[in-house]
């Protein structure tokens, strides 16, 4: 039986939430305590790109503390998605629509990663937890569930 069949919620944390936790802007008590947490290769890549070794170690410790399970993305992007970490042959229609909406509001090199995260949340009925209001708005507009946390 899957988490969805058990009615146990599943949450996808945006990387900015991991950073907010590690920097003390929010506490673990701000996160739902029932359900499971998942992530994609996206969050792992963004965490590994953190230039401050101290901050990176804090983020990784937080990542392990919540026991986030790594799942594949729905869409694979050539040169971005590691082998075996994404769906191959998927049309990526949801991804493309999300990316267009994000690009319409603000061009950012992080938009493709945000679109991958949002696509998984929408297709698997996961709740996105993010401090990116723009991303939350796009996911909500597509019918998804979000929890906005102010990590500033």
Secondary structure, 3 states (H helix, E strand, C coil): CCCCCCCCCEEEECHHHHHHHHCCCCCHHHCCCCCEEEECHHHHHHHHCCCCHHHHHHHHHHHHHCCCEECCECCCCCCCCCCCCECCCCCCHHHHHHHHHHHHHCCCCCHHHHHHHHHHHHHHCCEEEECCHHHHHHHHHCCCEEEECCCC
